[in-house]
Amino acid sequence: MDPTSIKRDAENSMVKALDYLRSELKGIRTGRASPALVEYIKVDYYGSQTDLKALAIISVPEATQIMIQPFDPQSVGDIKKAIEASDLGLNPRVDGKAIRLSIPPLTGERRQQLVGHAKKIGEEAKVSMRNVRRDANKHADGLKNVKTTNYSEDVIEGLKEDIQNMLKKHEGEVDAAVAAKSKEILEV
């Protein structure tokens, strides 16, 4: 490996951790209905775990309601079971070939729990990024032992500094995403 590929790999891994964080934060419930709340619920569909968004049209007819219209009407029962098994605390109501979810208002205590959950997910993303930094630094240290190319101490230390700056930048983005989600959760 060379310094450029080490930096590129570290950057890609940190961006993936950030993308994963953002998708997880979308699934945390706020006081408003959002398709993102349920689209990644896993449904046992003919023996395989499938995301709900692949099985149905998910819409928001009202600010406090989500409507799920399965492509296959036979899957209504499986979708209902999956929603009940999720930890969202929603009660699905079958309405013919569709399912309606009413989003009840959040209590102050539940809002605090959700903010804590968002912070926990953010911390896990940071840990993942720090592991990427650790691995990248190991690769950078490994450049000292490469006989075919002579990388100076300055090049290796510069690489480590770049990786550290990259980590700080991405950790800042994690903090911003968690803060925005926390603000959204606490909005009444």
TORPA-4810 file (N, C-alpha, C, O; in nm, 3 decimals):
<nodes>
NODE_1_0.085_-0.120_0.000_0.000_0.000_0.000_0.089_0.124_0.000_0.201_0.124_0.050_M
NODE_2_0.034_0.229_-0.057_0.105_0.357_-0.056_0.021_0.457_0.024_-0.096_0.432_0.052_D
NODE_3_0.080_0.571_0.060_0.008_0.670_0.142_-0.126_0.714_0.083_-0.224_0.733_0.156_P
NODE_4_-0.131_0.729_-0.049_-0.256_0.774_-0.112_-0.368_0.672_-0.094_-0.480_0.709_-0.061_T
NODE_5_-0.337_0.543_-0.115_-0.442_0.441_-0.102_-0.482_0.423_0.045_-0.598_0.393_0.073_S
NODE_6_-0.390_0.439_0.137_-0.423_0.430_0.279_-0.523_0.541_0.316_-0.623_0.516_0.383_I
NODE_7_-0.495_0.663_0.269_-0.585_0.775_0.297_-0.721_0.755_0.230_-0.825_0.781_0.291_K
NODE_8_-0.720_0.709_0.107_-0.845_0.688_0.032_-0.931_0.581_0.100_-1.052_0.599_0.115_R
NODE_9_-0.868_0.471_0.141_-0.943_0.364_0.209_-1.002_0.412_0.341_-1.116_0.381_0.374_D
NODE_10_-0.922_0.489_0.416_-0.970_0.541_0.544_-1.088_0.636_0.522_-1.188_0.630_0.594_A
NODE_11_-1.075_0.723_0.423_-1.183_0.818_0.392_-1.311_0.743_0.353_-1.419_0.775_0.402_E
NODE_12_-1.299_0.643_0.265_-1.416_0.566_0.222_-1.483_0.497_0.340_-1.606_0.496_0.350_N
NODE_13_-1.404_0.439_0.428_-1.461_0.368_0.544_-1.531_0.464_0.639_-1.637_0.432_0.693_S
NODE_14_-1.473_0.582_0.659_-1.536_0.681_0.747_-1.666_0.733_0.686_-1.764_0.754_0.758_M
NODE_15_-1.667_0.753_0.556_-1.789_0.799_0.488_-1.899_0.693_0.499_-2.016_0.725_0.518_V
NODE_16_-1.861_0.565_0.486_-1.959_0.457_0.499_-2.018_0.456_0.640_-2.139_0.436_0.657_K
NODE_17_-1.934_0.476_0.742_-1.984_0.480_0.879_-2.081_0.597_0.897_-2.182_0.584_0.966_A
NODE_18_-2.050_0.709_0.836_-2.137_0.827_0.845_-2.270_0.802_0.772_-2.376_0.840_0.822_L
NODE_19_-2.264_0.739_0.656_-2.387_0.706_0.583_-2.474_0.610_0.662_-2.596_0.626_0.667_D
NODE_20_-2.411_0.512_0.725_-2.486_0.416_0.807_-2.554_0.489_0.923_-2.670_0.463_0.954_Y
NODE_21_-2.479_0.580_0.987_-2.536_0.658_1.098_-2.660_0.734_1.050_-2.763_0.733_1.117_L
NODE_22_-2.649_0.799_0.937_-2.762_0.879_0.886_-2.883_0.790_0.858_-2.997_0.830_0.885_R
NODE_23_-2.860_0.672_0.803_-2.974_0.583_0.776_-3.036_0.534_0.908_-3.158_0.519_0.917_S
NODE_24_-2.953_0.509_1.008_-3.007_0.467_1.139_-3.086_0.580_1.205_-3.190_0.556_1.265_E
NODE_25_-3.035_0.702_1.193_-3.105_0.815_1.255_-3.240_0.840_1.188_-3.334_0.884_1.254_L
NODE_26_-3.251_0.811_1.058_-3.379_0.828_0.990_-3.485_0.738_1.053_-3.603_0.775_1.057_K
NODE_27_-3.444_0.622_1.101_-3.539_0.527_1.157_-3.582_0.558_1.299_-3.671_0.491_1.351_G
NODE_28_-3.522_0.658_1.361_-3.564_0.693_1.498_-3.688_0.781_1.489_-3.693_0.878_1.413_I
NODE_29_-3.785_0.744_1.566_-3.915_0.808_1.560_-3.913_0.950_1.617_-3.851_0.977_1.720_R
NODE_30_-3.981_1.038_1.547_-4.006_1.172_1.600_-4.156_1.185_1.614_-4.228_1.087_1.596_T
NODE_31_-4.205_1.300_1.645_-4.348_1.320_1.662_-4.425_1.319_1.531_-4.548_1.308_1.531_G
NODE_32_-4.353_1.329_1.418_-4.419_1.334_1.288_-4.406_1.200_1.216_-4.310_1.126_1.239_R
NODE_33_-4.501_1.170_1.130_-4.497_1.049_1.049_-4.394_1.069_0.937_-4.385_1.176_0.878_A
NODE_34_-4.318_0.964_0.910_-4.219_0.967_0.803_-4.203_0.825_0.749_-4.193_0.731_0.827_S
NODE_35_-4.200_0.809_0.616_-4.180_0.675_0.560_-4.048_0.611_0.608_-4.039_0.489_0.620_P
NODE_36_-3.949_0.694_0.634_-3.819_0.643_0.679_-3.830_0.567_0.810_-3.743_0.485_0.843_A
NODE_37_-3.935_0.593_0.884_-3.955_0.527_1.013_-3.973_0.377_0.998_-3.930_0.300_1.085_L
NODE_38_-4.035_0.334_0.888_-4.067_0.192_0.873_-4.002_0.125_0.753_-4.010_0.002_0.741_V
NODE_39_-3.940_0.199_0.664_-3.897_0.138_0.537_-3.790_0.030_0.553_-3.775_-0.054_0.465_E
NODE_40_-3.715_0.031_0.663_-3.612_-0.072_0.682_-3.654_-0.183_0.778_-3.571_-0.265_0.817_Y
NODE_41_-3.781_-0.186_0.815_-3.829_-0.297_0.898_-3.817_-0.424_0.815_-3.859_-0.427_0.699_I
NODE_42_-3.760_-0.528_0.875_-3.743_-0.655_0.804_-3.871_-0.738_0.815_-3.922_-0.761_0.924_K
NODE_43_-3.920_-0.781_0.700_-4.042_-0.861_0.692_-4.004_-1.000_0.643_-3.928_-1.015_0.547_V
NODE_44_-4.057_-1.102_0.710_-4.034_-1.240_0.666_-4.127_-1.266_0.547_-4.246_-1.296_0.564_D
NODE_45_-4.071_-1.253_0.428_-4.150_-1.264_0.305_-4.107_-1.388_0.230_-3.999_-1.390_0.170_Y
NODE_46_-4.190_-1.491_0.233_-4.160_-1.620_0.170_-4.022_-1.673_0.214_-3.944_-1.720_0.131_Y
NODE_47_-3.995_-1.664_0.342_-3.875_-1.725_0.398_-3.751_-1.638_0.396_-3.647_-1.681_0.447_G
NODE_48_-3.757_-1.518_0.339_-3.637_-1.432_0.341_-3.671_-1.298_0.406_-3.782_-1.247_0.393_S
NODE_49_-3.574_-1.243_0.476_-3.591_-1.114_0.544_-3.577_-1.004_0.440_-3.470_-0.986_0.381_Q
NODE_50_-3.684_-0.930_0.418_-3.688_-0.827_0.314_-3.727_-0.693_0.376_-3.815_-0.687_0.462_T
NODE_51_-3.662_-0.585_0.330_-3.699_-0.451_0.377_-3.842_-0.421_0.334_-3.883_-0.456_0.223_D
NODE_52_-3.916_-0.355_0.421_-4.055_-0.322_0.393_-4.067_-0.237_0.267_-4.163_-0.253_0.191_L
NODE_53_-3.971_-0.148_0.244_-3.981_-0.059_0.128_-3.977_-0.136_-0.005_-4.020_-0.084_-0.108_K
NODE_54_-3.925_-0.259_-0.002_-3.921_-0.341_-0.124_-4.053_-0.415_-0.145_-4.076_-0.471_-0.252_A
NODE_55_-4.139_-0.415_-0.044_-4.264_-0.492_-0.052_-4.388_-0.407_-0.065_-4.496_-0.459_-0.095_L
NODE_56_-4.376_-0.276_-0.044_-4.496_-0.194_-0.038_-4.467_-0.048_-0.072_-4.353_-0.003_-0.069_A
NODE_57_-4.574_0.022_-0.104_-4.567_0.167_-0.120_-4.594_0.225_0.018_-4.695_0.192_0.081_I
NODE_58_-4.506_0.311_0.065_-4.521_0.372_0.197_-4.548_0.520_0.177_-4.468_0.591_0.116_I
NODE_59_-4.662_0.567_0.228_-4.696_0.707_0.210_-4.741_0.768_0.342_-4.766_0.698_0.440_S
NODE_60_-4.749_0.901_0.343_-4.792_0.974_0.462_-4.913_1.059_0.423_-4.897_1.173_0.380_V
NODE_61_-5.036_1.002_0.439_-5.156_1.078_0.401_-5.186_1.194_0.497_-5.247_1.294_0.458_P
NODE_62_-5.143_1.181_0.622_-5.163_1.286_0.723_-5.034_1.299_0.803_-4.948_1.212_0.797_E
NODE_63_-5.021_1.407_0.877_-4.898_1.432_0.953_-4.874_1.327_1.062_-4.760_1.307_1.105_A
NODE_64_-4.981_1.260_1.106_-4.965_1.163_1.214_-5.001_1.022_1.169_-5.034_0.937_1.252_T
NODE_65_-4.994_0.996_1.039_-5.033_0.863_0.991_-4.942_0.817_0.876_-4.904_0.896_0.789_Q
NODE_66_-4.910_0.688_0.879_-4.834_0.626_0.770_-4.925_0.520_0.709_-4.991_0.444_0.780_I
NODE_67_-4.927_0.516_0.576_-5.008_0.415_0.507_-4.914_0.324_0.428_-4.827_0.371_0.355_M
NODE_68_-4.934_0.195_0.444_-4.852_0.095_0.376_-4.942_0.014_0.284_-5.037_-0.050_0.329_I
NODE_69_-4.911_0.018_0.155_-4.989_-0.056_0.056_-4.899_-0.161_-0.008_-4.818_-0.129_-0.096_Q
NODE_70_-4.912_-0.288_0.036_-4.827_-0.395_-0.018_-4.854_-0.420_-0.166_-4.967_-0.411_-0.213_P
NODE_71_-4.746_-0.453_-0.239_-4.761_-0.491_-0.380_-4.834_-0.625_-0.389_-4.912_-0.649_-0.481_F
NODE_72_-4.808_-0.711_-0.290_-4.873_-0.842_-0.283_-4.971_-0.841_-0.165_-4.928_-0.842_-0.050_D
NODE_73_-5.101_-0.838_-0.192_-5.199_-0.830_-0.083_-5.188_-0.947_0.017_-5.230_-0.934_0.132_P
NODE_74_-5.130_-1.059_-0.026_-5.114_-1.175_0.064_-5.013_-1.146_0.176_-5.012_-1.216_0.277_Q
NODE_75_-4.930_-1.043_0.159_-4.824_-1.015_0.258_-4.869_-0.922_0.370_-4.788_-0.889_0.457_S
NODE_76_-4.994_-0.879_0.371_-5.043_-0.786_0.474_-5.018_-0.841_0.614_-4.970_-0.768_0.701_V
NODE_77_-5.050_-0.968_0.636_-5.032_-1.028_0.769_-4.886_-1.031_0.811_-4.854_-1.002_0.927_G
NODE_78_-4.796_-1.065_0.718_-4.652_-1.069_0.750_-4.600_-0.930_0.784_-4.520_-0.914_0.876_D
NODE_79_-4.645_-0.830_0.709_-4.602_-0.693_0.734_-4.652_-0.647_0.871_-4.578_-0.584_0.947_I
NODE_80_-4.778_-0.679_0.903_-4.836_-0.641_1.032_-4.754_-0.703_1.147_-4.723_-0.636_1.245_K
NODE_81_-4.720_-0.832_1.132_-4.639_-0.900_1.235_-4.503_-0.834_1.252_-4.456_-0.816_1.364_K
NODE_82_-4.440_-0.798_1.140_-4.307_-0.736_1.146_-4.312_-0.601_1.216_-4.222_-0.567_1.293_A
NODE_83_-4.416_-0.523_1.190_-4.429_-0.392_1.254_-4.452_-0.409_1.404_-4.394_-0.336_1.485_I
NODE_84_-4.537_-0.506_1.441_-4.562_-0.532_1.583_-4.435_-0.579_1.653_-4.414_-0.547_1.770_E
NODE_85_-4.350_-0.656_1.583_-4.228_-0.708_1.644_-4.118_-0.602_1.653_-4.025_-0.617_1.732_A
NODE_86_-4.128_-0.496_1.573_-4.026_-0.390_1.578_-4.039_-0.317_1.711_-4.141_-0.325_1.779_S
NODE_87_-3.934_-0.245_1.749_-3.937_-0.173_1.878_-3.989_-0.030_1.863_-3.956_0.057_1.943_D
NODE_88_-4.070_-0.005_1.760_-4.121_0.130_1.737_-4.241_0.163_1.826_-4.274_0.280_1.845_L
NODE_89_-4.306_0.061_1.879_-4.421_0.086_1.965_-4.543_0.134_1.888_-4.625_0.209_1.941_G
NODE_90_-4.555_0.091_1.762_-4.669_0.131_1.680_-4.768_0.016_1.669_-4.729_-0.101_1.668_L
NODE_91_-4.895_0.050_1.659_-5.000_-0.050_1.650_-5.059_-0.047_1.509_-5.139_0.042_1.477_N
NODE_92_-5.021_-0.144_1.423_-5.073_-0.144_1.286_-5.221_-0.183_1.281_-5.266_-0.270_1.354_P
NODE_93_-5.294_-0.114_1.192_-5.435_-0.141_1.174_-5.456_-0.179_1.028_-5.429_-0.099_0.938_R
NODE_94_-5.506_-0.302_1.005_-5.530_-0.348_0.869_-5.659_-0.284_0.819_-5.763_-0.289_0.885_V
NODE_95_-5.649_-0.223_0.701_-5.762_-0.154_0.641_-5.778_-0.207_0.499_-5.731_-0.146_0.403_D
NODE_96_-5.845_-0.321_0.485_-5.859_-0.386_0.355_-5.726_-0.443_0.310_-5.673_-0.533_0.375_G
NODE_97_-5.672_-0.391_0.199_-5.543_-0.440_0.147_-5.428_-0.350_0.189_-5.316_-0.366_0.140_K
NODE_98_-5.454_-0.257_0.279_-5.350_-0.163_0.325_-5.338_-0.171_0.478_-5.423_-0.228_0.546_A
NODE_99_-5.231_-0.113_0.527_-5.208_-0.105_0.672_-5.190_0.042_0.707_-5.117_0.115_0.639_I
NODE_100_-5.257_0.083_0.812_-5.243_0.221_0.860_-5.173_0.220_0.995_-5.202_0.138_1.082_R
NODE_101_-5.081_0.314_1.010_-5.011_0.331_1.137_-5.039_0.472_1.188_-5.005_0.570_1.121_L
NODE_102_-5.098_0.482_1.304_-5.117_0.613_1.366_-4.996_0.640_1.454_-4.957_0.556_1.535_S
NODE_103_-4.939_0.757_1.439_-4.820_0.794_1.516_-4.867_0.875_1.637_-4.904_0.992_1.623_I
NODE_104_-4.867_0.813_1.756_-4.911_0.887_1.874_-4.805_0.991_1.915_-4.687_0.974_1.885_P
NODE_105_-4.848_1.096_1.982_-4.749_1.196_2.027_-4.654_1.133_2.130_-4.693_1.045_2.207_P
NODE_106_-4.531_1.179_2.128_-4.430_1.126_2.220_-4.439_1.195_2.355_-4.465_1.315_2.363_L
NODE_107_-4.416_1.119_2.461_-4.409_1.178_2.594_-4.270_1.239_2.611_-4.177_1.206_2.537_T
NODE_108_-4.257_1.327_2.708_-4.127_1.389_2.735_-4.021_1.286_2.770_-3.906_1.297_2.727_G
NODE_109_-4.060_1.185_2.847_-3.966_1.080_2.887_-3.920_0.999_2.766_-3.802_0.967_2.752_E
NODE_110_-4.016_0.966_2.678_-3.982_0.888_2.558_-3.891_0.969_2.466_-3.801_0.914_2.403_R
NODE_111_-3.915_1.100_2.456_-3.828_1.185_2.375_-3.684_1.180_2.426_-3.589_1.171_2.348_R
NODE_112_-3.668_1.186_2.559_-3.534_1.180_2.618_-3.467_1.045_2.589_-3.347_1.039_2.562_Q
NODE_113_-3.546_0.938_2.594_-3.492_0.805_2.562_-3.444_0.800_2.417_-3.338_0.744_2.388_Q
NODE_114_-3.523_0.858_2.327_-3.487_0.857_2.186_-3.362_0.942_2.159_-3.279_0.906_2.076_L
NODE_115_-3.350_1.054_2.230_-3.229_1.137_2.217_-3.108_1.056_2.266_-3.002_1.059_2.203_V
NODE_116_-3.124_0.985_2.376_-3.016_0.899_2.427_-2.979_0.792_2.327_-2.861_0.761_2.309_G
NODE_117_-3.079_0.734_2.262_-3.055_0.631_2.161_-2.978_0.691_2.042_-2.885_0.629_1.990_H
NODE_118_-3.017_0.810_2.000_-2.948_0.877_1.888_-2.801_0.903_1.925_-2.712_0.883_1.843_A
NODE_119_-2.777_0.946_2.049_-2.640_0.971_2.093_-2.559_0.842_2.096_-2.441_0.841_2.062_K
NODE_120_-2.623_0.734_2.137_-2.557_0.603_2.142_-2.515_0.559_2.001_-2.403_0.512_1.980_K
NODE_121_-2.605_0.576_1.905_-2.574_0.540_1.767_-2.459_0.628_1.715_-2.371_0.580_1.644_I
NODE_122_-2.461_0.756_1.751_-2.353_0.847_1.711_-2.220_0.805_1.770_-2.118_0.809_1.702_G
NODE_123_-2.222_0.763_1.895_-2.098_0.718_1.960_-2.046_0.591_1.893_-1.925_0.575_1.876_E
NODE_124_-2.136_0.501_1.855_-2.093_0.379_1.785_-2.028_0.413_1.651_-1.931_0.349_1.611_E
NODE_125_-2.082_0.514_1.581_-2.022_0.557_1.454_-1.882_0.613_1.477_-1.790_0.586_1.399_A
NODE_126_-1.866_0.690_1.585_-1.733_0.746_1.616_-1.634_0.634_1.648_-1.519_0.640_1.605_K
NODE_127_-1.678_0.533_1.724_-1.590_0.421_1.757_-1.547_0.350_1.629_-1.430_0.314_1.613_V
NODE_128_-1.641_0.332_1.538_-1.609_0.269_1.410_-1.504_0.351_1.335_-1.410_0.295_1.278_S
NODE_129_-1.520_0.482_1.335_-1.424_0.570_1.267_-1.287_0.566_1.334_-1.184_0.570_1.267_M
NODE_130_-1.287_0.558_1.466_-1.158_0.550_1.538_-1.087_0.419_1.507_-0.964_0.414_1.500_R
NODE_131_-1.164_0.312_1.488_-1.104_0.185_1.448_-1.043_0.196_1.309_-0.938_0.137_1.281_N
NODE_132_-1.108_0.270_1.221_-1.053_0.294_1.087_-0.921_0.369_1.099_-0.823_0.335_1.032_V
NODE_133_-0.918_0.471_1.186_-0.794_0.547_1.207_-0.683_0.455_1.258_-0.569_0.462_1.211_R
NODE_134_-0.717_0.370_1.354_-0.617_0.278_1.409_-0.558_0.189_1.300_-0.437_0.173_1.290_R
NODE_135_-0.648_0.132_1.219_-0.600_0.045_1.111_-0.516_0.121_1.010_-0.413_0.070_0.964_D
NODE_136_-0.558_0.242_0.974_-0.483_0.323_0.878_-0.345_0.359_0.934_-0.246_0.359_0.861_A
NODE_137_-0.339_0.389_1.064_-0.210_0.419_1.126_-0.118_0.297_1.127_0.003_0.311_1.110_N
NODE_138_-0.176_0.178_1.145_-0.096_0.056_1.138_-0.037_0.039_0.999_0.080_0.004_0.983_K
NODE_139_-0.121_0.064_0.897_-0.071_0.055_0.759_0.038_0.159_0.735_0.137_0.131_0.668_H
NODE_140_0.019_0.279_0.790_0.120_0.385_0.774_0.251_0.342_0.839_0.359_0.361_0.782_A
NODE_141_0.242_0.284_0.958_0.365_0.236_1.025_0.429_0.124_0.945_0.552_0.109_0.945_D
NODE_142_0.348_0.046_0.877_0.400_-0.063_0.796_0.481_-0.014_0.677_0.563_-0.088_0.622_G
NODE_143_0.459_0.111_0.637_0.535_0.166_0.525_0.685_0.178_0.557_0.768_0.181_0.467_L
NODE_144_0.718_0.186_0.687_0.859_0.195_0.729_0.935_0.070_0.687_1.055_0.076_0.658_K
NODE_145_0.866_-0.043_0.685_0.931_-0.171_0.661_0.935_-0.211_0.514_0.994_-0.314_0.480_N
NODE_146_0.873_-0.132_0.427_0.871_-0.165_0.284_1.009_-0.133_0.225_1.054_-0.019_0.228_V
NODE_147_1.074_-0.236_0.173_1.212_-0.220_0.123_1.216_-0.158_-0.016_1.311_-0.088_-0.050_K
NODE_148_1.112_-0.182_-0.097_1.115_-0.135_-0.236_1.101_0.016_-0.248_1.154_0.076_-0.341_T
NODE_149_1.031_0.078_-0.154_1.017_0.224_-0.155_1.055_0.277_-0.019_1.022_0.217_0.084_T
NODE_150_1.124_0.384_-0.018_1.166_0.443_0.109_1.081_0.564_0.140_1.100_0.672_0.083_N
NODE_151_0.985_0.545_0.231_0.904_0.657_0.276_0.971_0.714_0.400_1.004_0.641_0.493_Y
NODE_152_0.991_0.845_0.400_1.059_0.909_0.513_0.964_0.917_0.633_0.842_0.902_0.619_S
NODE_153_1.023_0.941_0.749_0.943_0.960_0.871_0.845_1.075_0.853_0.732_1.069_0.900_E
NODE_154_0.890_1.181_0.783_0.804_1.297_0.761_0.680_1.260_0.681_0.570_1.306_0.711_D
NODE_155_0.698_1.177_0.577_0.585_1.135_0.494_0.487_1.053_0.579_0.366_1.073_0.571_V
NODE_156_0.540_0.962_0.660_0.454_0.876_0.743_0.382_0.958_0.850_0.263_0.938_0.875_I
NODE_157_0.453_1.050_0.914_0.391_1.134_1.015_0.288_1.228_0.953_0.183_1.254_1.013_E
NODE_158_0.316_1.277_0.834_0.219_1.362_0.762_0.093_1.284_0.730_-0.018_1.336_0.740_G
NODE_159_0.111_1.158_0.690_-0.003_1.071_0.660_-0.088_1.051_0.785_-0.211_1.060_0.780_L
NODE_160_-0.022_1.023_0.897_-0.095_1.003_1.023_-0.170_1.129_1.063_-0.283_1.123_1.113_K
NODE_161_-0.108_1.244_1.040_-0.173_1.372_1.072_-0.296_1.394_0.983_-0.400_1.440_1.030_E
NODE_162_-0.282_1.360_0.854_-0.396_1.372_0.762_-0.511_1.281_0.806_-0.627_1.321_0.801_D
NODE_163_-0.478_1.161_0.849_-0.580_1.066_0.894_-0.650_1.119_1.019_-0.772_1.107_1.032_I
NODE_164_-0.573_1.178_1.110_-0.630_1.235_1.232_-0.724_1.351_1.199_-0.832_1.363_1.256_Q
NODE_165_-0.682_1.438_1.105_-0.766_1.551_1.064_-0.895_1.503_0.998_-1.002_1.560_1.017_N
NODE_166_-0.882_1.396_0.919_-0.998_1.335_0.853_-1.096_1.284_0.960_-1.217_1.304_0.948_M
NODE_167_-1.042_1.219_1.064_-1.125_1.168_1.173_-1.198_1.282_1.243_-1.318_1.273_1.269_L
NODE_168_-1.125_1.391_1.273_-1.188_1.506_1.340_-1.302_1.563_1.257_-1.408_1.597_1.310_K
NODE_169_-1.279_1.573_1.126_-1.382_1.627_1.036_-1.507_1.538_1.040_-1.619_1.589_1.053_K
NODE_170_-1.489_1.408_1.027_-1.603_1.317_1.025_-1.671_1.306_1.161_-1.793_1.291_1.167_H
NODE_171_-1.595_1.314_1.268_-1.658_1.313_1.401_-1.744_1.439_1.418_-1.849_1.434_1.482_E
NODE_172_-1.699_1.550_1.362_-1.780_1.672_1.366_-1.911_1.654_1.291_-2.016_1.703_1.335_G
NODE_173_-1.906_1.583_1.178_-2.027_1.557_1.101_-2.122_1.464_1.179_-2.243_1.481_1.174_E
NODE_174_-2.065_1.368_1.251_-2.146_1.279_1.336_-2.216_1.362_1.443_-2.337_1.348_1.465_V
NODE_175_-2.141_1.448_1.510_-2.199_1.532_1.615_-2.311_1.620_1.559_-2.414_1.638_1.624_D
NODE_176_-2.289_1.676_1.439_-2.391_1.763_1.378_-2.516_1.683_1.344_-2.628_1.731_1.366_A
NODE_177_-2.500_1.563_1.291_-2.616_1.480_1.255_-2.695_1.440_1.379_-2.818_1.444_1.379_A
NODE_178_-2.624_1.402_1.485_-2.691_1.362_1.610_-2.761_1.483_1.673_-2.873_1.471_1.723_V
NODE_179_-2.696_1.600_1.670_-2.757_1.720_1.726_-2.883_1.758_1.650_-2.984_1.795_1.711_A
NODE_180_-2.878_1.749_1.518_-2.997_1.782_1.437_-3.111_1.686_1.467_-3.226_1.728_1.479_A
NODE_181_-3.080_1.556_1.478_-3.183_1.457_1.507_-3.239_1.478_1.648_-3.360_1.468_1.669_K
NODE_182_-3.152_1.508_1.743_-3.197_1.534_1.881_-3.292_1.652_1.886_-3.394_1.649_1.955_S
NODE_183_-3.257_1.758_1.809_-3.343_1.876_1.805_-3.480_1.839_1.745_-3.584_1.883_1.794_K
NODE_184_-3.477_1.759_1.640_-3.602_1.716_1.574_-3.687_1.633_1.670_-3.809_1.649_1.673_E
NODE_185_-3.624_1.545_1.748_-3.696_1.460_1.842_-3.761_1.545_1.952_-3.874_1.519_1.993_I
NODE_186_-3.688_1.646_1.999_-3.735_1.726_2.112_-3.839_1.831_2.070_-3.907_1.888_2.156_L
NODE_187_-3.852_1.857_1.939_-3.953_1.951_1.892_-4.092_1.898_1.922_-4.122_1.781_1.896_E
NODE_188_-4.176_1.983_1.978_-4.312_1.940_2.011_-4.408_1.986_1.904_-4.528_1.961_1.912_V
</nodes>
